[in-house]
Every structure is written in C-alpha cells, then in structure tokens.
Amino acid sequence: MDVLIVLSHPERKSFNGALFDTAVETLTAAGHAVITSDLYRLDFDPVSSRANFKQQKNPDYFKPQLEEMHAAETGSFASELEAEIRKLEAADLVVFQFPLWWFGLPAILKGWVDRVFAMGRAYGSGRIYERGFFRGKRALLSLTTGGFQSSYVVGGEEGDIRGILRPIHRGIFQFTGFDVLAPNIVYGPVRVEEPQRRQWLNQWAQRLRSIESELPIEVGQYA
Ligand SMILES: Cc1cc2nc3c(=O)[nH]c(=O)nc-3n(C[C@H](O)[C@H](O)[C@H](O)COP(=O)(O)OP(=O)(O)OC[C@H]3O[C@@H](n4cnc5c(N)ncnc54)[C@H](O)[C@@H]3O)c2cc1C
C-alpha cells in the first residue's frame, strides 16, 4: 500500500512523535511505501485563504469553494498545497497522528484538512460519501488523550469517544469516500510509567503489521 501519515504535534520527542515513528518504521518494514507530512516541521500554514491559489477566478470576492473548483480545473493550486493534495490522492491508507485538543483536531491539522480536502479534488459535483473521490481508500485516526479511558464512555465525564470522533470519521473521511478503520487511542500516556507506554507502542506496531486486512468500522450518522 501507499500510506500517508500526517503528524500534528509541536514537540517531535512527544509520545505522538513516538507513535508516528513506530508507524513509519513498521509499515516500511512490512513493505509499504510510506510518505509523511510532519505539519509543524513543514511549518504548514493552516489558514485557508487566497494564498491557496496561483490565480483567482474572481479577485473581487473571495469564495473558497468556487476558487477551489477553478484551481482544480486549471491546475492552479499553490505549489505547497498541490504537493499535499497529491500525497492525499496517492494514498491507499491515510493515518492522522495527533493529540486530542479541545475534543477535536489540533488547529494545524484541521487547517490542513480545510486546505487539502479541496472542492474538485476531494469532493464536489455530487461526489460525496459512497460516490466520493476516495472510494476504496481507508483512513485511520491515531490519537492520544489527557483524560482516562474510563471517562471517555457513555455516561462518563467526557462522554463516548465514538461520538467525539464522529465529526472527523463521518464529516471528513466518509464524506469524501474513505472507509474508516478503528481508531488507535492511547488514553493519558502522561499518566503512566514508561514500560506501559512502550507496551502501547508495541501493540500499535503489532496492529499495523496486518493493517492491510482490517475491515472498516461502522461510524454511524448524527442523531
Ligand atoms: C490545547 C490543548 C487541548 C487539549 N484538549 C484535550 C481534550 O479535549 N481532551 C483530553 O483528553 N486532553 C486534552 N489535552 C491533553 C492532550 O490531549 C494530551 O496532553 C496529549 O494527548 C498527550 O500526548 P503527548 O504526545 O503530548 O504526550 P507527551 O507529554 O509528549 O508524552 C507523554 C510521555 O511519553 C514519553 N515518551 C515519549 N516518547 C516515548 C517513547 N518512545 N517511549 C516511551 N515514552 C515516551 C514522554 O517523554 C512523556 O513523558 C489538551 C492539551 C492541549 C495542549
């Protein structure tokens, strides 16, 4: 498989960084072609703006989706954005590696989605969900939390983690046609001793060795 792993963590020596390294090493050793986007080290600009485009269809009134369609037709996305879109298009499996921030994606990663999942390249003209551009491809969230696993359940203090992740699973991945694999969630890595963290890294590696044969999960819709 061609695998794209997108890392979003400001500290390269973080536990997220270790999960990222584990994925790169394991998938490469298993014979997959791994490409990466380490967003902080790329100094990726997460702000979607006119700078997304080399030229604009309407310079007087900025309407992002119309400009995206125009850029898709004319090949005029800014080069650093075009490079990221091509990585996404080439991937059979996309992995997001990030710490849960405010119950969602860190801003740099959310902004990567805002810019890279562009109309005309990732969705549009009726190509959504089962007819999405990325049908046949798979996506997986690998995340860490500060909170305990026991609080991320129905009735727990934070609530069901599946509900918290649904906007990403449903509104980003399934919307654009991806099948969703079960998330890899490490709860509270900072709260345990190093042997436990090493064990979690080993479990992640073990799972990744057979990721090609995993089946997608049911995500469900909003109530
Ligand atoms: C803005 C913001 C919003 C947040 N919102 C939420 C929220 O909504 N919900 C929530 O639950 N939490 C939230 N948090 C907490 C956050 O999710 C956690 O702090 C984060 O997930 C922990 O992961 P980390 O990679 O940053 O851990 P780190 O602190 O980097 O790592 C934990 C430990 O692992 C060690 N480590 C690194 N590499 C290895 C290795 N190879 N082997 C063994 N150990 C290693 C590190 O040295 C460290 O001691 C928020 C934090 C911020 C800053």
The ligand as an SDF file (V2000), in Angstrom:
LIG
                    3D

 53 58  0  0  0  0  0  0  0  0999 V2000
   -4.6750   22.8650   23.6310 C   0  0  0  0  0  0  0  0  0  0  0  0
   -4.8740   21.5480   24.3230 C   0  0  0  0  0  0  0  0  0  0  0  0
   -6.1450   20.9990   24.3550 C   0  0  0  0  0  0  0  0  0  0  0  0
   -6.3560   19.7530   24.9500 C   0  0  0  0  0  0  0  0  0  0  0  0
   -7.6070   19.2010   24.9190 N   0  0  0  0  0  0  0  0  0  0  0  0
   -7.8110   17.9720   25.4270 C   0  0  0  0  0  0  0  0  0  0  0  0
   -9.1010   17.3380   25.3430 C   0  0  0  0  0  0  0  0  0  0  0  0
  -10.0570   17.8780   24.7810 O   0  0  0  0  0  0  0  0  0  0  0  0
   -9.2400   16.1030   25.8960 N   0  0  0  0  0  0  0  0  0  0  0  0
   -8.2000   15.4410   26.5050 C   0  0  0  0  0  0  0  0  0  0  0  0
   -8.3810   14.3140   26.9790 O   0  0  0  0  0  0  0  0  0  0  0  0
   -6.9550   16.0100   26.5730 N   0  0  0  0  0  0  0  0  0  0  0  0
   -6.7510   17.2350   26.0440 C   0  0  0  0  0  0  0  0  0  0  0  0
   -5.4880   17.7820   26.0740 N   0  0  0  0  0  0  0  0  0  0  0  0
   -4.3700   16.9720   26.5960 C   0  0  0  0  0  0  0  0  0  0  0  0
   -3.6190   16.2620   25.4280 C   0  0  0  0  0  0  0  0  0  0  0  0
   -4.5070   15.5170   24.6430 O   0  0  0  0  0  0  0  0  0  0  0  0
   -2.5260   15.3510   25.9840 C   0  0  0  0  0  0  0  0  0  0  0  0
   -1.6120   16.1400   26.7140 O   0  0  0  0  0  0  0  0  0  0  0  0
   -1.7810   14.6180   24.8720 C   0  0  0  0  0  0  0  0  0  0  0  0
   -2.6850   13.7780   24.1740 O   0  0  0  0  0  0  0  0  0  0  0  0
   -0.6600   13.7490   25.4120 C   0  0  0  0  0  0  0  0  0  0  0  0
    0.1000   13.2440   24.3260 O   0  0  0  0  0  0  0  0  0  0  0  0
    1.5850   13.8130   24.0410 P   0  0  0  0  0  0  0  0  0  0  0  0
    2.1450   13.1460   22.8350 O   0  0  0  0  0  0  0  0  0  0  0  0
    1.5580   15.3020   24.0290 O   0  0  0  0  0  0  0  0  0  0  0  0
    2.3050   13.3020   25.3460 O   0  0  0  0  0  0  0  0  0  0  0  0
    3.7920   13.6700   25.8970 P   0  0  0  0  0  0  0  0  0  0  0  0
    3.6270   14.5060   27.1070 O   0  0  0  0  0  0  0  0  0  0  0  0
    4.6730   14.1560   24.7850 O   0  0  0  0  0  0  0  0  0  0  0  0
    4.3190   12.2350   26.2430 O   0  0  0  0  0  0  0  0  0  0  0  0
    3.9340   11.5380   27.4020 C   0  0  0  0  0  0  0  0  0  0  0  0
    5.1720   10.8510   27.9220 C   0  0  0  0  0  0  0  0  0  0  0  0
    5.6380    9.8910   26.9430 O   0  0  0  0  0  0  0  0  0  0  0  0
    7.0630    9.9570   26.9030 C   0  0  0  0  0  0  0  0  0  0  0  0
    7.5860    9.3460   25.6710 N   0  0  0  0  0  0  0  0  0  0  0  0
    7.9330    9.9770   24.5140 C   0  0  0  0  0  0  0  0  0  0  0  0
    8.4470    9.0680   23.6690 N   0  0  0  0  0  0  0  0  0  0  0  0
    8.4130    7.8630   24.2780 C   0  0  0  0  0  0  0  0  0  0  0  0
    8.7950    6.5550   23.8930 C   0  0  0  0  0  0  0  0  0  0  0  0
    9.3520    6.2940   22.7120 N   0  0  0  0  0  0  0  0  0  0  0  0
    8.6150    5.5430   24.7730 N   0  0  0  0  0  0  0  0  0  0  0  0
    8.0430    5.7710   25.9870 C   0  0  0  0  0  0  0  0  0  0  0  0
    7.6720    7.0060   26.4140 N   0  0  0  0  0  0  0  0  0  0  0  0
    7.8560    8.0420   25.5610 C   0  0  0  0  0  0  0  0  0  0  0  0
    7.3310   11.4330   27.0570 C   0  0  0  0  0  0  0  0  0  0  0  0
    8.6710   11.6640   27.4280 O   0  0  0  0  0  0  0  0  0  0  0  0
    6.3560   11.7990   28.1630 C   0  0  0  0  0  0  0  0  0  0  0  0
    6.9030   11.5290   29.4220 O   0  0  0  0  0  0  0  0  0  0  0  0
   -5.2590   19.0470   25.5310 C   0  0  0  0  0  0  0  0  0  0  0  0
   -3.9840   19.6240   25.5080 C   0  0  0  0  0  0  0  0  0  0  0  0
   -3.7940   20.8520   24.9100 C   0  0  0  0  0  0  0  0  0  0  0  0
   -2.3990   21.4360   24.8860 C   0  0  0  0  0  0  0  0  0  0  0  0
  1  2  1  0
  2  3  1  0
  2 52  2  0
  3  4  2  0
  4  5  1  0
  4 50  1  0
  5  6  2  0
  6  7  1  0
  6 13  1  0
  7  8  2  0
  7  9  1  0
  9 10  1  0
 10 11  2  0
 10 12  1  0
 12 13  2  0
 13 14  1  0
 14 15  1  0
 14 50  1  0
 15 16  1  0
 16 17  1  0
 16 18  1  0
 18 19  1  0
 18 20  1  0
 20 21  1  0
 20 22  1  0
 22 23  1  0
 23 24  1  0
 24 25  2  0
 24 26  1  0
 24 27  1  0
 27 28  1  0
 28 29  2  0
 28 30  1  0
 28 31  1  0
 31 32  1  0
 32 33  1  0
 33 34  1  0
 33 48  1  0
 34 35  1  0
 35 36  1  0
 35 46  1  0
 36 37  1  0
 36 45  1  0
 37 38  2  0
 38 39  1  0
 39 40  1  0
 39 45  2  0
 40 41  1  0
 40 42  2  0
 42 43  1  0
 43 44  2  0
 44 45  1  0
 46 47  1  0
 46 48  1  0
 48 49  1  0
 50 51  2  0
 51 52  1  0
 52 53  1  0
M  END
$$$$
